[in-house]
Amino acid sequence: MVKLGGQQVVAQETGAIPVSTSITALGTDLMRDAAAAKAGDVLPQAYPVPSGIAIATVKERNHPDESKFAQEREGVLRSLQSTKANAVKQAWIKGLRDEAKVIENPELLATERPGAPSPD
């Protein structure tokens, strides 16, 4: 058992953490430094984490599989394009609604029409 300042120091392994992952509990400084480090490097500072202080070592670096990315690329692009198109459409519709002026025609609303919703 190792103690530092009267507190027990415990080593913990996180397992693999993708560089693109935003882990607020570990903090952006730790993630930035880990992304720049090589396997075996001890990161340059102690990092505050919710449970205390972390001193981190990069155990190994796993590089992305380019062939797997090439297979998934088209699907990712289609999904991003669809998401962007939907956002543009929703913004356009919101703009129309924000600028629209609605005028009720009481005569038209008083007339019963087949298929029109009933107030009952």
Backbone as ProteinMPNN parsed JSONL, in Angstrom:
{"seq_chain_A": "MVKLGGQQVVAQETGAIPVSTSITALGTDLMRDAAAAKAGDVLPQAYPVPSGIAIATVKERNHPDESKFAQEREGVLRSLQSTKANAVKQAWIKGLRDEAKVIENPELLATERPGAPSPD", "coords_chain_A": {"N_chain_A": [[0.847, -1.171, 0.0], [0.598, 2.163, -0.901], [1.068, 5.433, 0.303], [0.21, 8.867, 0.077], [0.586, 11.968, 1.312], [-0.909, 11.159, 3.507], [-3.054, 9.906, 2.37], [-4.295, 6.98, 0.788], [-2.855, 5.715, -2.157], [-4.055, 4.571, -5.151], [-3.68, 2.538, -7.94], [-5.32, 2.623, -11.042], [-6.77, 1.132, -13.915], [-7.994, 2.294, -16.993], [-8.696, 1.11, -19.341], [-9.077, 0.964, -22.94], [-9.378, 4.178, -24.4], [-10.942, 6.044, -26.747], [-9.435, 8.652, -28.666], [-11.105, 10.585, -29.69], [-13.127, 10.698, -27.899], [-15.003, 12.525, -25.559], [-14.369, 13.0, -22.398], [-15.517, 14.202, -19.649], [-15.029, 13.781, -16.965], [-12.362, 13.089, -16.856], [-11.163, 15.289, -17.93], [-10.157, 17.911, -20.201], [-7.462, 18.641, -20.512], [-5.958, 16.385, -19.712], [-6.879, 14.517, -21.625], [-6.017, 15.767, -23.998], [-3.208, 15.774, -23.651], [-2.773, 13.018, -23.472], [-3.504, 12.217, -26.037], [-1.417, 13.251, -27.516], [0.753, 11.835, -26.667], [3.149, 9.068, -26.708], [3.117, 5.446, -26.71], [3.882, 4.185, -23.528], [4.728, 6.595, -22.496], [4.814, 8.817, -19.701], [2.457, 11.08, -18.67], [2.761, 14.704, -18.7], [1.992, 16.065, -16.321], [0.222, 16.241, -13.134], [-3.22, 15.535, -12.924], [-6.29, 17.005, -12.032], [-9.02, 15.101, -10.945], [-12.383, 13.875, -10.334], [-12.118, 12.044, -8.184], [-9.767, 12.744, -6.979], [-6.399, 13.143, -7.621], [-4.865, 12.499, -10.758], [-2.226, 10.686, -12.114], [-0.977, 9.91, -15.088], [-0.214, 7.285, -17.406], [0.473, 6.387, -20.722], [-0.463, 3.426, -21.866], [-0.7, 1.872, -24.218], [-0.908, 2.535, -27.761], [-3.478, 2.54, -30.013], [-4.028, 2.445, -33.355], [-6.274, 3.773, -35.833], [-8.25, 1.593, -37.92], [-7.87, 1.757, -41.181], [-9.083, 0.45, -43.381], [-11.518, -0.428, -42.343], [-12.673, 2.036, -41.763], [-12.944, 3.052, -44.378], [-14.935, 1.377, -45.357], [-17.122, 2.15, -43.798], [-17.378, 4.809, -44.333], [-19.066, 5.952, -46.406], [-21.666, 5.492, -45.402], [-21.546, 7.03, -43.068], [-21.157, 9.584, -44.172], [-23.6, 9.877, -45.596], [-25.392, 9.873, -43.46], [-24.565, 12.191, -42.06], [-25.09, 14.13, -44.044], [-27.852, 13.897, -44.273], [-28.645, 14.642, -41.691], [-27.75, 17.31, -41.658], [-29.277, 18.388, -43.786], [-31.842, 18.107, -42.708], [-31.635, 19.832, -40.503], [-31.288, 22.295, -41.795], [-33.742, 22.468, -43.15], [-35.541, 22.528, -40.958], [-34.757, 24.945, -39.76], [-35.428, 26.728, -41.779], [-38.232, 26.4, -41.893], [-38.857, 27.26, -39.298], [-38.101, 29.938, -39.537], [-39.979, 30.824, -41.411], [-42.313, 30.506, -39.902], [-41.814, 32.283, -37.797], [-41.883, 34.707, -39.12], [-44.386, 34.811, -40.162], [-47.711, 36.115, -40.422], [-50.669, 35.515, -38.961], [-53.997, 35.611, -39.826], [-57.198, 35.346, -38.738], [-60.157, 34.23, -40.266], [-63.248, 34.797, -39.418], [-65.725, 34.25, -40.632], [-65.174, 32.176, -42.381], [-64.297, 30.275, -40.578], [-66.612, 29.82, -39.123], [-68.254, 28.429, -40.783], [-69.535, 25.231, -41.432], [-67.709, 22.491, -42.495], [-67.293, 19.651, -44.515], [-65.412, 17.011, -43.129], [-63.902, 18.7, -41.581], [-62.362, 19.422, -38.407], [-64.195, 18.882, -35.398], [-65.425, 20.959, -32.728], [-66.208, 19.56, -30.523]], "CA_chain_A": [[0.0, 0.0, 0.0], [1.342, 3.408, -1.014], [0.319, 6.578, 0.807], [0.723, 10.176, -0.307], [-0.11, 12.969, 2.113], [-1.844, 10.496, 4.404], [-4.108, 9.222, 1.626], [-3.875, 5.806, 0.05], [-2.773, 5.891, -3.606], [-4.486, 3.341, -5.809], [-3.54, 2.553, -9.4], [-6.514, 2.135, -11.732], [-6.687, 1.102, -15.369], [-9.243, 2.717, -17.624], [-8.959, 0.408, -20.592], [-8.879, 1.82, -24.117], [-10.221, 5.363, -24.499], [-10.721, 6.689, -28.045], [-8.998, 10.043, -28.587], [-12.232, 11.453, -30.03], [-14.084, 10.683, -26.796], [-14.962, 13.646, -24.627], [-14.625, 12.472, -21.062], [-15.427, 15.367, -18.767], [-14.475, 13.385, -15.671], [-10.901, 13.089, -16.955], [-10.738, 16.644, -18.264], [-9.628, 18.117, -21.547], [-5.996, 18.673, -20.49], [-5.479, 15.008, -19.682], [-7.169, 13.888, -22.923], [-5.138, 16.394, -24.993], [-1.853, 15.275, -23.449], [-2.764, 11.59, -23.801], [-3.568, 12.089, -27.501], [-0.123, 13.626, -28.077], [1.804, 10.977, -26.114], [3.437, 7.769, -27.32], [2.987, 4.327, -25.774], [4.914, 4.158, -22.513], [4.972, 7.935, -21.943], [4.112, 9.315, -18.52], [1.967, 12.406, -19.04], [3.63, 15.713, -18.093], [1.532, 16.719, -15.094], [-0.847, 15.591, -12.365], [-4.488, 16.092, -13.404], [-7.386, 16.861, -11.059], [-10.182, 14.297, -11.341], [-13.336, 13.899, -9.213], [-11.712, 11.248, -7.027], [-8.488, 13.218, -6.443], [-5.394, 13.533, -8.61], [-4.456, 11.398, -11.633], [-0.936, 10.693, -12.802], [-1.335, 8.945, -16.12], [0.741, 6.707, -18.337], [-0.152, 5.808, -21.913], [-0.037, 2.031, -21.888], [-0.52, 1.499, -25.621], [-1.606, 3.358, -28.758], [-4.145, 1.771, -31.067], [-4.294, 3.321, -34.496], [-7.521, 3.395, -36.511], [-8.21, 0.653, -39.042], [-8.266, 2.536, -42.368], [-9.987, -0.318, -44.246], [-12.834, -0.403, -41.708], [-13.193, 3.384, -41.973], [-13.347, 3.167, -45.786], [-16.213, 0.67, -45.506], [-18.177, 2.872, -43.09], [-17.334, 6.225, -44.709], [-20.251, 6.357, -47.175], [-22.808, 5.535, -44.486], [-21.354, 8.182, -42.177], [-21.416, 10.777, -44.982], [-25.051, 9.961, -45.849], [-26.035, 10.247, -42.202], [-24.255, 13.6, -41.8], [-25.808, 14.952, -45.017], [-29.266, 13.865, -43.901], [-28.786, 15.455, -40.481], [-27.578, 18.716, -42.043], [-30.442, 18.772, -44.588], [-32.974, 18.234, -41.792], [-31.424, 21.045, -39.709], [-31.556, 23.44, -42.677], [-35.194, 22.496, -43.374], [-36.197, 22.971, -39.724], [-34.454, 26.366, -39.579], [-36.22, 27.448, -42.787], [-39.625, 26.368, -41.44], [-38.946, 28.136, -38.129], [-38.043, 31.307, -40.049], [-41.288, 31.12, -42.007], [-43.298, 30.646, -38.821], [-41.504, 33.494, -37.041], [-42.224, 35.883, -39.923], [-45.761, 34.725, -40.65], [-48.766, 36.811, -39.706], [-51.873, 34.71, -39.119], [-55.238, 36.374, -39.7], [-58.344, 34.429, -38.732], [-61.342, 34.647, -40.997], [-64.354, 34.23, -38.627], [-66.775, 33.728, -41.501], [-64.734, 30.882, -42.883], [-64.224, 29.356, -39.449], [-67.973, 29.535, -38.661], [-68.908, 27.549, -41.748], [-69.243, 23.815, -41.262], [-67.13, 21.906, -43.701], [-67.117, 18.185, -44.39], [-64.058, 16.591, -42.803], [-63.223, 19.647, -40.688], [-62.428, 18.971, -37.02], [-65.324, 19.373, -34.619], [-64.986, 21.478, -31.431], [-66.699, 18.683, -29.442]], "C_chain_A": [[0.898, 1.241, 0.0], [0.455, 4.534, -0.502], [1.025, 7.852, 0.369], [-0.077, 11.21, 0.454], [-1.155, 12.349, 3.02], [-2.973, 9.763, 3.694], [-3.531, 8.053, 0.847], [-3.903, 6.105, -1.454], [-3.083, 4.559, -4.255], [-4.335, 3.498, -7.315], [-4.806, 1.96, -10.014], [-6.257, 2.139, -13.225], [-8.031, 1.484, -15.944], [-9.64, 1.822, -18.784], [-8.78, 1.398, -21.735], [-9.876, 2.974, -24.113], [-9.942, 6.002, -25.859], [-10.376, 8.165, -27.879], [-10.158, 10.987, -28.843], [-13.252, 11.548, -28.904], [-13.895, 11.9, -25.902], [-15.339, 13.107, -23.256], [-14.426, 13.609, -20.075], [-14.829, 15.001, -17.419], [-12.945, 13.388, -15.705], [-10.357, 14.459, -17.324], [-10.071, 16.74, -19.622], [-8.103, 18.143, -21.569], [-5.419, 17.262, -20.529], [-5.699, 14.347, -21.033], [-6.258, 14.456, -24.013], [-3.726, 15.836, -24.877], [-1.743, 13.79, -23.796], [-2.773, 11.383, -25.312], [-2.216, 12.383, -28.14], [1.004, 12.678, -27.645], [1.982, 9.693, -26.923], [3.241, 6.685, -26.256], [4.169, 4.325, -24.817], [5.204, 5.509, -21.879], [4.165, 8.158, -20.665], [3.698, 10.735, -18.874], [2.632, 13.47, -18.168], [3.161, 16.366, -16.798], [0.558, 15.833, -14.348], [-2.139, 16.302, -12.739], [-5.562, 15.922, -12.329], [-8.537, 16.068, -11.685], [-11.125, 14.25, -10.14], [-12.877, 13.129, -7.968], [-10.378, 11.688, -6.43], [-7.583, 13.721, -7.551], [-5.027, 12.304, -9.439], [-3.069, 11.678, -12.184], [-1.062, 9.565, -13.805], [-0.147, 8.519, -16.97], [-0.038, 6.158, -19.517], [0.4, 4.397, -22.052], [0.223, 1.554, -23.313], [-1.307, 2.434, -26.512], [-2.206, 2.422, -29.79], [-4.497, 2.73, -32.181], [-5.544, 2.847, -35.228], [-7.267, 2.448, -37.679], [-8.76, 1.372, -40.276], [-9.236, 1.77, -43.259], [-11.404, -0.342, -43.665], [-13.481, 0.972, -41.899], [-13.687, 3.555, -43.403], [-14.691, 2.497, -46.023], [-17.365, 1.474, -44.897], [-18.331, 4.319, -43.557], [-18.605, 6.691, -45.415], [-21.485, 6.455, -46.286], [-22.739, 6.726, -43.55], [-21.65, 9.469, -42.94], [-22.911, 10.96, -45.246], [-25.783, 10.411, -44.592], [-25.799, 11.722, -41.879], [-25.015, 14.519, -42.754], [-27.293, 15.018, -44.682], [-29.524, 14.736, -42.671], [-28.701, 16.937, -40.811], [-28.799, 19.194, -42.837], [-31.659, 18.975, -43.691], [-32.852, 19.51, -40.959], [-31.72, 22.297, -40.531], [-33.059, 23.584, -42.91], [-35.92, 23.021, -42.137], [-35.952, 24.461, -39.474], [-35.281, 27.209, -40.55], [-37.684, 27.522, -42.351], [-39.81, 27.281, -40.224], [-38.935, 29.607, -38.567], [-39.364, 31.723, -40.668], [-42.333, 31.36, -40.918], [-43.071, 31.931, -38.034], [-41.935, 34.756, -37.784], [-43.688, 35.915, -40.347], [-46.715, 35.547, -39.778], [-50.059, 36.049, -40.005], [-53.083, 35.596, -38.868], [-56.378, 35.371, -39.782], [-59.498, 35.047, -39.489], [-62.54, 34.021, -40.278], [-65.465, 33.645, -39.492], [-66.422, 32.337, -42.009], [-64.71, 29.846, -41.765], [-65.608, 28.961, -38.947], [-68.688, 28.553, -39.572], [-68.522, 26.106, -41.482], [-68.76, 23.25, -42.577], [-67.012, 20.399, -43.483], [-65.646, 17.841, -44.109], [-63.322, 17.533, -41.884], [-63.349, 19.139, -39.254], [-63.587, 19.629, -36.279], [-64.826, 19.865, -33.269], [-65.405, 20.581, -30.277], [-65.602, 17.871, -28.855]], "O_chain_A": [[1.831, 1.35, 0.796], [-0.734, 4.6, -0.812], [2.252, 7.917, 0.296], [-1.288, 11.322, 0.264], [-2.191, 12.963, 3.274], [-3.765, 9.074, 4.337], [-2.422, 8.126, 0.316], [-4.867, 6.681, -1.957], [-2.455, 3.544, -3.951], [-4.806, 4.477, -7.896], [-5.301, 0.927, -9.563], [-5.603, 3.043, -13.746], [-9.077, 1.058, -15.454], [-10.81, 1.785, -19.165], [-8.377, 2.54, -21.517], [-11.064, 2.78, -23.857], [-8.825, 6.456, -26.106], [-10.963, 8.85, -27.042], [-10.2, 12.08, -28.277], [-14.148, 12.391, -28.951], [-12.774, 12.254, -25.537], [-16.502, 12.797, -22.998], [-13.297, 13.937, -19.712], [-14.18, 15.837, -16.79], [-12.305, 13.661, -14.69], [-9.193, 14.752, -17.051], [-9.497, 15.773, -20.123], [-7.502, 17.709, -22.552], [-4.496, 16.984, -21.294], [-4.798, 13.682, -21.543], [-5.776, 13.707, -24.863], [-3.115, 15.467, -25.88], [-0.734, 13.355, -24.351], [-2.117, 10.47, -25.814], [-1.897, 11.829, -29.192], [2.097, 12.725, -28.211], [1.116, 9.288, -27.698], [3.203, 6.972, -25.06], [5.319, 4.449, -25.239], [5.855, 5.574, -20.837], [3.008, 7.752, -20.557], [4.528, 11.516, -19.339], [3.023, 13.189, -17.035], [3.902, 17.168, -16.229], [0.119, 14.803, -14.859], [-2.164, 17.527, -12.86], [-5.729, 14.834, -11.779], [-8.96, 16.339, -12.808], [-10.702, 14.558, -9.025], [-13.201, 13.507, -6.842], [-9.901, 11.075, -5.475], [-7.951, 14.608, -8.321], [-4.892, 11.204, -8.903], [-2.784, 12.776, -12.66], [-1.233, 8.405, -13.431], [0.784, 9.286, -17.213], [-1.085, 5.536, -19.342], [1.585, 4.205, -22.322], [1.238, 0.912, -23.586], [-2.269, 3.058, -26.066], [-1.499, 1.6, -30.373], [-5.193, 3.72, -31.96], [-5.841, 1.653, -35.242], [-6.224, 2.494, -38.331], [-9.969, 1.57, -40.4], [-10.132, 2.379, -43.844], [-12.381, -0.282, -44.412], [-14.679, 1.071, -42.163], [-14.745, 4.146, -43.62], [-15.502, 2.994, -46.804], [-18.47, 1.47, -45.439], [-19.311, 4.979, -43.212], [-19.164, 7.726, -45.052], [-22.264, 7.401, -46.406], [-23.755, 7.361, -43.268], [-22.323, 10.355, -42.414], [-23.43, 12.07, -45.133], [-26.692, 11.238, -44.66], [-26.724, 12.425, -41.471], [-25.526, 15.56, -42.341], [-27.915, 16.075, -44.796], [-30.506, 15.477, -42.622], [-29.489, 17.734, -40.303], [-29.302, 20.29, -42.588], [-32.425, 19.917, -43.894], [-33.848, 20.197, -40.731], [-32.326, 23.245, -40.033], [-33.591, 24.694, -42.87], [-36.813, 23.861, -42.25], [-36.856, 25.163, -39.021], [-35.775, 28.276, -40.187], [-38.305, 28.582, -42.43], [-40.808, 27.994, -40.131], [-39.68, 30.423, -38.023], [-39.819, 32.85, -40.471], [-43.131, 32.293, -41.001], [-44.031, 32.598, -37.645], [-42.307, 35.753, -37.164], [-44.173, 36.935, -40.837], [-46.542, 35.652, -38.564], [-50.484, 35.952, -41.156], [-53.183, 36.25, -37.83], [-56.512, 34.641, -40.764], [-59.776, 36.239, -39.365], [-62.834, 32.845, -40.492], [-66.08, 32.646, -39.117], [-67.266, 31.442, -42.057], [-65.058, 28.684, -41.975], [-65.768, 27.873, -38.395], [-69.646, 27.908, -39.147], [-67.344, 25.784, -41.326], [-69.336, 23.505, -43.635], [-66.671, 19.943, -42.392], [-64.748, 18.338, -44.79], [-62.22, 17.215, -41.438], [-64.34, 18.491, -38.916], [-63.91, 20.794, -36.515], [-63.906, 19.274, -32.704], [-64.991, 20.823, -29.143], [-65.839, 17.083, -27.94]]}, "name": "protein", "num_of_chains": 1, "seq": "MVKLGGQQVVAQETGAIPVSTSITALGTDLMRDAAAAKAGDVLPQAYPVPSGIAIATVKERNHPDESKFAQEREGVLRSLQSTKANAVKQAWIKGLRDEAKVIENPELLATERPGAPSPD"}
